[in-house]
Amino acid sequence: MKDEEMSARNFYLVMAVLGTVVPWSFFASFFALNGPDIPLFLQSLFANGAAGGFSADVLITIFIFWVWSWRDAARSSVAYWWLVLPASFFVGLSLALPLYLYLRERN
């Protein structure tokens, strides 16, 4: 494997870890204050115009990413591409995208 490919894979892996830790530091704070109140969590995503706009933008982008990654994985023979689905549900695009790119680099 070329050094360039290895450094890209390492970068994507580090970004996947960072993309998990940073959002979960916020999620953990929410759950520490409110407990596992999923309806409140979802309501909070749209608490005001700014939060709602940001949340809508991210949700639309995740959906587009799912469609693109599914098609790209089929063309590029990316194994385990489906891991982006639980990654995006339990963390978000900040994990799902670098995880997919990491998996894609393995080919």
ABEGO torsion letter per residue (X at the ends): XBAAAAAAAAAAAAAAAAAAAAAAAAAAAAAAAAEBBAAAAAAAAAABAAAAAAAAAAAAAAAAAAAAAAAAAAAAGBBGAAAAAAAAAAAEAAAAAAAAAAAAAAX
